[in-house]
Amino acid sequence: MVYDAAIIGAGVTGSAIARELSRYQAKICVIERGEDVCCGTSKANSAIIHAGFDAAPGSLKAALNVRGNAMMDALAAELDIPFRRNGSLVVCTKDQDRGDLERLAEKGKKNGVPGLAIIERDELTAMEPNISDDVTCALYAPTGGIVCPFHMTMAFAENAFTNGVAFFLNTRVDSVAAEGDGYRLETVHTDTGTPEAFTARVVINAAGVYADTFNNMVSSRKIHITARKGEYCLLDKTAGGHVSHTVFQLPSKMGKGVLVTPTIHGNLLVGPTAVDVGDREAVNTTQEGLDMLTATSALSVKNIPMRQVITSFAGLRAHEDSDDFIIGECEDAKGFINAAGIESPGLSSAPAIGEMVAKRAAELLGLEKKTNFTATRRGILNPATLSPADRNRLIREHPEYGTVICRCEMVTEGEIIDAIRRPLGARSLDGVKRRTRAGMGRCQAGFCTPRTMEILEREVPMSMFDITKGGVGGELITGVNKYPQKGRSHEKL
């Protein structure tokens, strides 16, 4: 298992780096402890492409946010990523200091954010009729946008895979140590318990909330990451038009505060909270946190129909004590490159981080660009986007696109088959859900789960007993209460 470069972590940062590094002639791998890409912070965030006005001028957060934002239109076209510039608003209420909003605008201008303007209440209510009655003005950033973080991460990963990057999923890195002119990574397969070893001349640390653990194994310059939990409420699509812009509150030292935003798929999202936690696996929601969202979001947007919440979730942000991204080669660990402390605006910055880190790794390895790099990728075909004539033609040629599996989101069997068969295809219910939205609707997979499991069993193929919600420990079937159907495999009985 010898590679030129090994990337730890297949979230949006690691996958973006892998995609950029796959432009070069090299042997590259990504090692991910989850059962799929996009299993950590990248799957549970605000799905916002920030304009870049919040970060301190001169910081990596500021520079990479603005650069990443500017890259999104071309990336969305190349990689078929759902993305829209809906614009963002930071509101100021009558009890807050307008000067804070003006200073935020000046900060944004120093960062190079285009089109910033402070707008008064009359103009603001014309843009957003449901803005709170106490709001007096707002900072408007037209370059703010919304994206699907699942599709963004998977697009980077699939394109990297197509260009030759090897992905090792369900593989946990237990140690990293200098060896020869590179590093040795001791790993274990999380499903089978099988140990393996990788060696690489360059190691890229994109391990999210665990990035400090790997840095501190090889460098005397220690870093410290705190897991900052954010809880969210997702509302039904019937509430998706309550606001059209992403509405922020004035930021605090804990982050950008509670936002209210439409999602790229037509829902309404409220969140996040910001609570530092000691457990780096603490993605549970709490009644206290959800109650806080209801009360706090009302300060910026009125009449949010919280009775239409269809699910709640929590994610962890990797907050480093320096309050900035840590990106670059360790001074005392040559060939070890950090992409650590990647909290908000990490999703927005990911394209630029990938560009920056890949360039440095290529310099260290003396790599040359490929002449046959494939820059494009097509996402899963959604029949609903076709004209009636084209959709009928598709169904005649591929009848599976005429069978609806998820009634809430109108996801067809053809889409689920594509999700399974495509590069780095789905192997779990959550993997199918993130790729197709089957199970993301109002009933939250109540109806489509059995059919999706049958398709996974047939198409992978895999035993029904091995199908999980989202990886090891998430098995759904433990036994049978009827004789198995002919052709089903029940070896574990």
C-alpha positions as CSV (number, residue, x, y, z in Angstrom):
1,M,0.0,0.0,0.0
2,V,2.6,2.5,-1.2
3,Y,1.4,5.9,-2.4
4,D,2.9,9.3,-3.3
5,A,0.2,11.1,-1.3
6,A,-2.3,9.8,1.3
7,I,-5.2,12.0,2.3
8,I,-6.9,11.3,5.7
9,G,-10.6,12.1,5.5
10,A,-13.2,12.1,2.7
11,G,-15.3,15.0,3.8
12,V,-15.7,18.0,1.5
13,T,-12.1,19.3,2.3
14,G,-10.4,15.9,1.7
15,S,-12.4,15.2,-1.4
16,A,-11.7,18.7,-2.8
17,I,-8.0,18.2,-2.2
18,A,-8.2,14.7,-3.9
19,R,-9.9,16.2,-6.9
20,E,-7.3,18.9,-7.4
21,L,-4.4,16.5,-6.7
22,S,-5.8,14.1,-9.3
23,R,-4.8,16.7,-12.0
24,Y,-1.2,15.5,-11.5
25,Q,0.6,12.3,-12.4
26,A,0.8,10.6,-9.0
27,K,-0.4,7.6,-7.0
28,I,-2.9,9.0,-4.5
29,C,-5.3,7.6,-1.9
30,V,-8.0,8.8,0.4
31,I,-8.4,7.0,3.7
32,E,-11.8,7.4,5.4
33,R,-13.1,5.7,8.6
34,G,-16.7,6.2,7.6
35,E,-18.6,3.8,5.3
36,D,-19.0,6.5,2.7
37,V,-17.7,9.9,1.7
38,C,-19.4,12.9,3.4
39,C,-20.0,11.1,6.7
40,G,-18.8,13.8,9.1
41,T,-19.2,17.6,9.3
42,S,-19.8,17.7,5.6
43,K,-23.2,16.0,5.9
44,A,-24.5,18.2,8.8
45,N,-24.1,21.9,8.2
46,S,-25.9,25.0,6.9
47,A,-25.4,24.2,3.2
48,I,-24.4,27.8,2.7
49,I,-21.8,29.3,0.3
50,H,-20.8,32.3,2.4
51,A,-20.0,35.6,0.7
52,G,-17.0,36.1,3.0
53,F,-17.7,39.3,5.1
54,D,-17.4,37.7,8.5
55,A,-13.8,36.4,8.7
56,A,-11.0,38.7,10.0
57,P,-9.2,40.5,7.1
58,G,-5.9,38.9,6.4
59,S,-6.9,35.5,7.7
60,L,-7.0,32.2,5.8
61,K,-10.7,32.0,6.4
62,A,-11.2,35.4,4.7
63,A,-9.0,34.7,1.7
64,L,-10.1,31.2,1.0
65,N,-13.8,31.9,1.6
66,V,-13.8,34.7,-1.1
67,R,-11.8,32.6,-3.5
68,G,-13.9,29.5,-2.9
69,N,-17.1,31.5,-3.4
70,A,-15.8,32.9,-6.7
71,M,-15.0,29.3,-8.0
72,M,-18.5,27.9,-7.4
73,D,-20.2,28.8,-10.6
74,A,-17.6,27.1,-12.8
75,L,-17.4,24.1,-10.4
76,A,-21.2,23.7,-10.3
77,A,-21.2,23.6,-14.1
78,E,-18.3,21.2,-14.4
79,L,-19.3,18.8,-11.7
80,D,-23.1,19.1,-11.9
81,I,-23.5,20.4,-8.4
82,P,-26.9,22.0,-7.3
83,F,-26.0,25.6,-6.5
84,R,-27.8,28.9,-6.5
85,R,-26.8,32.5,-5.6
86,N,-29.8,33.5,-3.5
87,G,-28.0,36.3,-1.7
88,S,-27.6,36.7,2.1
89,L,-28.8,39.3,4.6
90,V,-27.4,40.0,8.1
91,V,-30.1,41.8,10.0
92,C,-29.8,44.4,12.8
93,T,-32.7,44.8,15.3
94,K,-33.7,48.0,17.1
95,D,-31.9,46.7,20.3
96,Q,-28.6,46.2,18.4
97,D,-25.8,48.6,17.4
98,R,-26.0,49.6,13.8
99,G,-22.4,50.4,14.0
100,D,-21.7,46.6,14.3
101,L,-23.4,46.1,11.0
102,E,-21.4,48.9,9.4
103,R,-18.1,47.4,10.8
104,L,-19.1,44.0,9.3
105,A,-19.7,45.7,5.9
106,E,-16.2,47.3,6.1
107,K,-14.6,44.0,7.0
108,G,-16.3,42.4,4.0
109,K,-15.0,45.1,1.7
110,K,-11.5,44.6,3.0
111,N,-11.9,40.9,2.3
112,G,-12.8,41.7,-1.3
113,V,-16.5,40.7,-1.1
114,P,-18.3,42.3,-4.1
115,G,-21.7,44.1,-4.0
116,L,-22.1,44.6,-0.3
117,A,-24.7,47.2,0.7
118,I,-26.6,48.2,3.9
119,I,-30.3,48.4,3.1
120,E,-33.0,50.0,5.2
121,R,-36.2,48.5,6.4
122,D,-38.5,49.5,3.6
123,E,-36.3,47.9,1.0
124,L,-35.6,44.9,3.2
125,T,-39.3,44.1,3.8
126,A,-39.9,44.3,0.1
127,M,-37.2,41.6,-0.3
128,E,-38.3,39.6,2.7
129,P,-41.9,40.2,3.9
130,N,-41.5,37.8,6.8
131,I,-38.6,39.7,8.4
132,S,-39.1,40.4,12.1
133,D,-40.8,43.6,13.1
134,D,-37.8,44.6,15.3
135,V,-35.4,44.5,12.4
136,T,-34.3,48.0,11.3
137,C,-31.7,47.4,8.5
138,A,-29.5,44.7,7.1
139,L,-26.2,44.0,5.3
140,Y,-27.0,42.6,1.8
141,A,-24.4,40.3,0.1
142,P,-25.6,39.3,-3.4
143,T,-22.8,36.7,-3.8
144,G,-24.1,34.5,-1.0
145,G,-25.5,31.1,-2.1
146,I,-27.0,27.8,-1.2
147,V,-25.7,24.4,-2.3
148,C,-26.2,20.7,-1.7
149,P,-23.2,19.7,0.6
150,F,-23.8,16.0,-0.1
151,H,-23.6,16.4,-3.9
152,M,-20.7,18.9,-3.6
153,T,-18.6,16.4,-1.6
154,M,-19.6,13.4,-3.7
155,A,-18.9,15.3,-6.9
156,F,-15.3,16.1,-5.8
157,A,-14.8,12.5,-4.7
158,E,-16.3,10.8,-7.8
159,N,-14.3,13.1,-10.1
160,A,-11.1,12.3,-8.1
161,F,-11.9,8.6,-8.3
162,T,-12.5,8.8,-12.1
163,N,-9.1,10.4,-12.4
164,G,-7.3,7.6,-10.6
165,V,-7.5,8.3,-6.9
166,A,-8.0,5.2,-4.7
167,F,-10.6,5.5,-1.9
168,F,-10.4,3.2,1.2
169,L,-13.6,3.5,3.1
170,N,-14.4,1.9,6.5
171,T,-10.7,2.4,7.2
172,R,-9.7,4.1,10.4
173,V,-6.2,5.6,10.8
174,D,-4.8,4.7,14.2
175,S,-1.3,6.1,13.9
176,V,0.9,8.2,11.7
177,A,4.7,8.1,12.1
178,A,7.7,9.3,10.0
179,E,9.4,6.4,8.1
180,G,12.2,6.8,5.6
181,D,11.5,9.8,3.4
182,G,7.8,9.7,4.1
183,Y,5.2,8.3,6.6
184,R,3.7,5.1,7.7
185,L,0.0,5.0,8.5
186,E,-1.3,2.1,10.6
187,T,-5.0,1.5,9.9
188,V,-7.8,-1.0,10.7
189,H,-10.8,-1.9,8.7
190,T,-13.8,-0.9,10.9
191,D,-16.0,-3.7,9.6
192,T,-13.7,-6.7,9.7
193,G,-11.0,-5.5,12.2
194,T,-8.3,-6.3,9.6
195,P,-5.1,-4.2,10.2
196,E,-3.3,-2.6,7.2
197,A,-0.4,-0.3,6.7
198,F,0.0,2.5,4.1
199,T,3.2,4.4,3.3
200,A,3.2,7.8,1.6
201,R,5.8,10.4,0.8
202,V,3.2,13.1,1.6
203,V,0.3,12.9,4.1
204,I,-2.5,15.4,4.0
205,N,-4.5,15.7,7.2
206,A,-8.1,16.6,6.5
207,A,-9.6,14.7,9.4
208,G,-12.1,17.2,10.7
209,V,-12.6,17.2,14.5
210,Y,-9.7,14.6,14.8
211,A,-7.2,16.7,12.7
212,D,-5.3,17.7,15.9
213,T,-4.8,14.1,16.9
214,F,-2.8,13.3,13.7
215,N,-0.9,16.6,13.7
216,N,0.2,16.0,17.3
217,M,1.5,12.5,16.4
218,V,4.2,14.0,14.1
219,S,4.7,17.6,15.1
220,S,6.0,19.3,18.3
221,R,3.9,22.3,17.3
222,K,0.6,21.1,18.9
223,I,-2.8,22.2,17.9
224,H,-6.1,21.8,19.8
225,I,-9.5,21.3,18.3
226,T,-12.8,21.7,20.1
227,A,-15.9,20.0,18.7
228,R,-18.5,22.8,18.5
229,K,-22.0,21.2,18.1
230,G,-24.7,22.9,16.0
231,E,-28.3,21.7,16.0
232,Y,-30.7,22.3,13.2
233,C,-34.4,22.0,12.3
234,L,-35.4,21.1,8.7
235,L,-38.9,22.1,7.7
236,D,-41.2,20.7,5.0
237,K,-41.1,22.0,1.5
238,T,-44.4,23.7,2.1
239,A,-42.4,26.2,4.3
240,G,-39.6,26.5,1.8
241,G,-40.7,29.9,0.5
242,H,-40.9,31.6,3.9
243,V,-37.7,33.4,3.0
244,S,-35.9,33.6,-0.3
245,H,-32.5,34.8,1.0
246,T,-30.3,33.4,3.7
247,V,-31.1,35.5,6.8
248,F,-28.3,35.8,9.4
249,Q,-28.2,37.5,12.7
250,L,-25.2,39.7,13.8
251,P,-22.3,37.2,14.5
252,S,-20.8,36.6,17.9
253,K,-17.6,35.0,19.1
254,M,-19.3,31.6,18.8
255,G,-20.1,32.0,15.1
256,K,-22.5,33.4,12.7
257,G,-25.6,32.8,14.9
258,V,-28.9,31.2,14.0
259,L,-29.8,31.5,10.3
260,V,-33.0,30.9,8.4
261,T,-32.6,29.9,4.8
262,P,-34.2,28.1,2.0
263,T,-32.3,25.0,0.9
264,I,-31.4,24.2,-2.7
265,H,-34.0,21.4,-2.7
266,G,-36.9,23.6,-1.5
267,N,-37.0,23.1,2.2
268,L,-36.5,25.7,5.0
269,L,-33.6,25.3,7.4
270,V,-33.2,26.9,10.8
271,G,-30.0,26.7,12.8
272,P,-27.4,26.2,14.1
273,T,-26.9,26.4,17.9
274,A,-23.2,26.6,19.0
275,V,-22.2,24.6,22.0
276,D,-18.7,23.3,22.7
277,V,-18.7,19.6,23.6
278,G,-16.1,17.2,24.9
279,D,-17.4,14.2,23.0
280,R,-16.3,14.3,19.3
281,E,-19.1,11.9,18.4
282,A,-21.9,13.9,20.1
283,V,-24.3,14.5,17.2
284,N,-27.4,14.0,19.3
285,T,-30.0,16.8,19.3
286,T,-31.4,18.1,22.6
287,Q,-34.7,19.6,23.6
288,E,-32.9,22.6,25.0
289,G,-31.1,23.2,21.7
290,L,-34.2,22.9,19.6
291,D,-36.2,25.2,21.9
292,M,-33.4,27.7,21.6
293,L,-33.6,27.6,17.8
294,T,-37.4,28.4,17.9
295,A,-36.9,31.4,20.2
296,T,-33.8,32.8,18.6
297,S,-34.8,32.5,14.9
298,A,-37.9,34.6,15.7
299,L,-35.6,37.6,16.4
300,S,-34.8,37.8,12.6
301,V,-37.8,36.1,10.9
302,K,-41.4,36.1,12.1
303,N,-44.0,33.4,11.9
304,I,-41.7,30.5,11.1
305,P,-44.0,27.5,10.8
306,M,-42.1,25.3,13.2
307,R,-45.0,22.8,13.4
308,Q,-43.8,21.8,9.9
309,V,-40.4,20.5,11.1
310,I,-39.9,17.1,9.5
311,T,-36.5,16.3,11.2
312,S,-33.8,17.7,13.4
313,F,-30.1,17.0,13.3
314,A,-26.7,18.1,14.7
315,G,-23.2,18.4,13.3
316,L,-19.8,19.1,14.8
317,R,-17.5,21.9,13.7
318,A,-13.7,21.7,14.2
319,H,-12.9,24.8,16.1
320,E,-9.2,25.4,16.5
321,D,-7.9,27.6,19.3
322,S,-6.3,30.0,16.9
323,D,-9.8,30.7,15.4
324,D,-8.4,30.3,11.8
325,F,-7.8,27.5,9.4
326,I,-4.4,25.8,9.8
327,I,-3.3,24.9,6.3
328,G,0.2,24.1,5.2
329,E,3.2,21.9,5.7
330,C,4.4,21.4,9.3
331,E,7.8,23.0,9.8
332,D,9.1,20.1,11.8
333,A,7.3,17.3,9.9
334,K,8.3,17.7,6.3
335,G,5.8,16.2,3.9
336,F,2.9,16.4,6.4
337,I,0.4,19.0,5.3
338,N,-2.5,20.1,7.5
339,A,-5.9,21.1,6.4
340,A,-7.1,21.5,10.1
341,G,-9.5,23.6,12.0
342,I,-11.9,23.7,9.0
343,E,-15.0,25.1,10.5
344,S,-17.4,27.6,8.9
345,P,-16.8,28.9,6.2
346,G,-15.2,25.5,5.4
347,L,-17.8,24.4,2.9
348,S,-17.5,27.7,1.0
349,S,-13.7,27.5,1.2
350,A,-13.3,23.9,0.2
351,P,-12.6,24.5,-3.5
352,A,-9.9,27.0,-2.6
353,I,-8.4,24.8,0.1
354,G,-8.2,22.0,-2.4
355,E,-6.4,24.2,-4.9
356,M,-4.0,25.5,-2.3
357,V,-3.1,22.1,-0.7
358,A,-2.8,20.2,-4.0
359,K,-0.4,22.9,-5.3
360,R,1.9,22.5,-2.2
361,A,1.8,18.7,-2.4
362,A,2.6,18.7,-6.1
363,E,5.6,21.0,-5.3
364,L,6.9,18.7,-2.6
365,L,6.5,15.6,-4.8
366,G,7.8,17.3,-8.0
367,L,4.6,16.3,-9.9
368,E,3.7,17.1,-13.5
369,K,0.2,17.8,-14.7
370,K,-1.8,15.1,-16.6
371,T,-2.7,15.6,-20.2
372,N,-5.8,13.5,-19.8
373,F,-7.4,14.9,-16.7
374,T,-11.2,14.7,-16.9
375,A,-12.7,17.8,-15.4
376,T,-16.4,17.0,-15.7
377,R,-18.8,14.7,-13.9
378,R,-22.5,14.2,-14.3
379,G,-24.8,13.7,-11.4
380,I,-27.7,11.4,-11.0
381,L,-30.4,12.0,-13.6
382,N,-33.6,13.3,-12.1
383,P,-36.5,12.4,-14.5
384,A,-38.5,15.4,-13.1
385,T,-36.1,17.8,-14.9
386,L,-37.0,16.3,-18.3
387,S,-39.7,17.4,-20.7
388,P,-42.7,15.1,-20.7
389,A,-41.7,13.7,-24.1
390,D,-38.1,13.0,-22.9
391,R,-39.3,11.5,-19.7
392,N,-41.6,9.2,-21.5
393,R,-38.8,8.2,-23.9
394,L,-36.5,7.5,-20.9
395,I,-39.2,5.3,-19.2
396,R,-39.7,3.3,-22.4
397,E,-36.0,2.6,-22.7
398,H,-35.4,2.2,-18.9
399,P,-38.7,1.2,-17.2
400,E,-37.1,1.5,-13.7
401,Y,-37.4,5.3,-14.1
402,G,-41.2,4.8,-14.1
403,T,-41.2,3.1,-10.7
404,V,-41.4,5.6,-7.8
405,I,-39.8,4.3,-4.7
406,C,-39.8,7.4,-2.5
407,R,-43.2,9.1,-2.8
408,C,-42.3,12.2,-0.7
409,E,-39.4,13.2,-2.9
410,M,-40.6,11.3,-6.1
411,V,-37.4,9.3,-6.3
412,T,-37.5,6.5,-8.8
413,E,-35.9,3.0,-8.9
414,G,-33.7,4.2,-11.8
415,E,-32.1,6.9,-9.7
416,I,-31.4,4.5,-6.8
417,I,-29.8,2.0,-9.2
418,D,-27.6,4.9,-10.5
419,A,-26.7,5.9,-6.9
420,I,-25.5,2.3,-6.3
421,R,-23.7,1.6,-9.6
422,R,-21.9,5.0,-10.0
423,P,-18.3,5.6,-8.9
424,L,-18.0,5.2,-5.1
425,G,-21.6,4.1,-5.1
426,A,-24.0,3.9,-2.2
427,R,-23.8,0.8,0.1
428,S,-26.2,1.9,2.8
429,L,-29.6,3.6,3.3
430,D,-27.9,6.9,4.1
431,G,-25.7,6.6,1.1
432,V,-28.7,6.2,-1.1
433,K,-30.5,9.1,0.7
434,R,-27.6,11.6,0.3
435,R,-27.3,10.8,-3.4
436,T,-31.0,10.7,-4.3
437,R,-33.0,12.2,-1.4
438,A,-34.9,9.0,-1.0
439,G,-36.0,9.1,2.6
440,M,-35.5,12.9,3.1
441,G,-39.1,13.8,2.7
442,R,-42.0,14.3,5.1
443,C,-42.3,10.7,6.1
444,Q,-38.5,10.4,6.7
445,A,-38.1,7.0,5.0
446,G,-41.1,5.5,6.6
447,F,-42.4,4.1,3.3
448,C,-39.4,3.7,1.1
449,T,-36.9,1.9,3.4
450,P,-38.0,-1.7,2.6
451,R,-38.0,-1.1,-1.2
452,T,-34.6,0.7,-1.0
453,M,-33.2,-2.2,1.0
454,E,-34.4,-4.7,-1.6
455,I,-32.7,-2.7,-4.4
456,L,-29.4,-2.6,-2.4
457,E,-29.7,-6.4,-1.8
458,R,-30.1,-7.0,-5.5
459,E,-27.8,-4.5,-7.1
460,V,-24.7,-4.5,-4.9
461,P,-25.4,-7.4,-4.3
462,M,-25.3,-7.9,-0.5
463,S,-27.1,-9.8,2.2
464,M,-30.1,-8.1,3.7
465,F,-28.5,-8.7,7.1
466,D,-25.5,-6.6,6.0
467,I,-27.5,-3.5,4.9
468,T,-27.1,-0.7,7.4
469,K,-28.5,2.7,7.9
470,G,-25.1,4.4,7.8
471,G,-22.3,1.9,8.5
472,V,-21.0,-0.6,11.0
473,G,-23.4,-1.0,14.0
474,G,-26.4,0.3,12.0
475,E,-27.8,-3.0,10.8
476,L,-31.5,-3.0,10.4
477,I,-32.3,-6.7,10.0
478,T,-31.6,-9.1,12.9
479,G,-33.6,-12.1,11.9
480,V,-36.7,-13.4,10.0
481,N,-40.2,-14.3,11.1
482,K,-41.1,-16.1,7.9
483,Y,-39.5,-18.5,5.5
484,P,-37.1,-16.6,3.3
485,Q,-38.1,-15.9,-0.3
486,K,-36.5,-18.0,-3.0
487,G,-33.1,-16.6,-4.0
488,R,-32.6,-14.5,-0.8
489,S,-29.3,-15.1,1.1
490,H,-29.7,-15.6,4.8
491,E,-26.4,-17.3,5.6
492,K,-26.1,-15.6,9.0
493,L,-29.3,-17.3,10.3
